């Protein structure tokens, strides 16, 4: 991604399409939130095999954040390749 594209994306973090034609953070968060809500509704356990972006999105959702408006609100503590995280459903 060219620097100009990157800056344009981070300046409109929630709504700018990543890479110019990719999914926006808002659309991504809505997609993850839908899957997260479906899981919570089951009341059961689940195994999600996914990338760190989804884990970060779930972290935000668990904190009550439906969509970060600024890039500095995006969690920066990603799981390393091959690592796993346990996310507990709220009680």
C-alpha positions as CSV (number, residue, x, y, z in Angstrom):
1,X,0.0,0.0,0.0
2,X,1.5,3.4,-1.0
3,X,2.0,5.9,1.8
4,X,-0.6,8.2,0.4
5,X,-3.2,5.4,0.3
6,X,-2.2,4.4,3.9
7,X,-2.6,7.9,5.2
8,X,-5.9,8.4,3.4
9,X,-7.1,5.1,5.0
10,X,-6.0,6.0,8.5
11,X,-7.4,9.5,8.2
12,X,-10.9,8.0,7.5
13,X,-10.2,4.7,9.5
14,X,-13.7,3.5,10.0
15,X,-15.1,4.1,6.6
16,X,-12.3,4.2,4.0
17,X,-11.9,1.0,2.1
18,X,-8.5,-0.7,2.9
19,X,-6.2,-0.5,0.0
20,X,-8.6,1.7,-1.9
21,X,-11.1,-1.1,-2.8
22,X,-11.1,-3.4,0.2
23,X,-13.5,-3.8,3.1
24,X,-13.8,-0.8,5.5
25,X,-13.2,-1.3,9.2
26,X,-16.9,-0.5,9.8
27,X,-18.1,-3.3,7.4
28,X,-15.5,-5.7,8.8
29,X,-16.6,-4.9,12.4
30,X,-20.3,-5.5,11.4
31,X,-19.4,-8.8,9.8
32,X,-17.4,-10.0,12.9
33,X,-20.1,-8.6,15.3
34,X,-22.8,-10.7,13.5
35,X,-20.8,-13.9,13.9
36,X,-19.9,-12.9,17.5
37,X,-23.6,-12.3,18.3
38,X,-24.6,-15.6,16.7
39,X,-22.0,-17.4,18.9
40,X,-23.2,-15.7,22.1
41,X,-26.8,-16.6,21.3
42,X,-25.9,-20.3,21.3
43,X,-24.7,-20.1,24.9
44,X,-22.1,-22.8,23.9
45,X,-18.4,-23.0,23.2
46,X,-16.9,-22.4,19.8
47,X,-13.6,-22.6,18.1
48,X,-12.8,-19.9,15.6
49,X,-9.8,-20.4,13.4
50,X,-9.1,-17.0,12.0
51,X,-6.6,-14.2,11.6
52,X,-5.5,-11.6,14.2
53,X,-7.8,-8.9,12.8
54,X,-10.8,-10.9,13.9
55,X,-9.4,-11.5,17.3
56,X,-8.8,-7.7,17.6
57,X,-12.3,-7.0,16.5
58,X,-13.7,-9.5,19.1
59,X,-11.6,-7.8,21.7
60,X,-13.2,-4.4,20.8
61,X,-16.7,-5.9,20.8
62,X,-16.1,-7.4,24.2
63,X,-15.3,-3.9,25.4
64,X,-18.5,-2.5,24.0
65,X,-16.8,-0.9,21.0
66,X,-18.8,-1.5,17.8
67,X,-16.4,0.3,15.5
68,X,-13.2,2.3,16.2
69,X,-13.3,5.6,14.5
70,X,-9.6,6.2,14.6
71,X,-6.6,4.0,13.8
72,X,-5.1,4.5,17.3
73,X,-8.2,2.9,18.8
74,X,-7.4,-0.4,17.0
75,X,-5.8,-2.9,19.4
76,X,-2.1,-3.5,18.8
77,X,-1.6,-6.7,20.8
78,X,-2.1,-9.3,18.1
79,X,-1.6,-13.0,18.6
80,X,1.5,-14.2,16.9
81,X,1.3,-16.7,14.0
82,X,0.2,-20.0,15.4
83,X,-0.8,-18.6,18.8
84,X,-4.3,-18.9,20.2
85,X,-6.5,-16.9,22.5
86,X,-9.3,-17.8,24.7
87,X,-12.3,-15.4,24.7
88,X,-14.9,-16.0,27.3
89,X,-18.5,-15.1,26.8
90,X,-19.8,-12.4,29.1
91,X,-21.7,-13.8,32.1
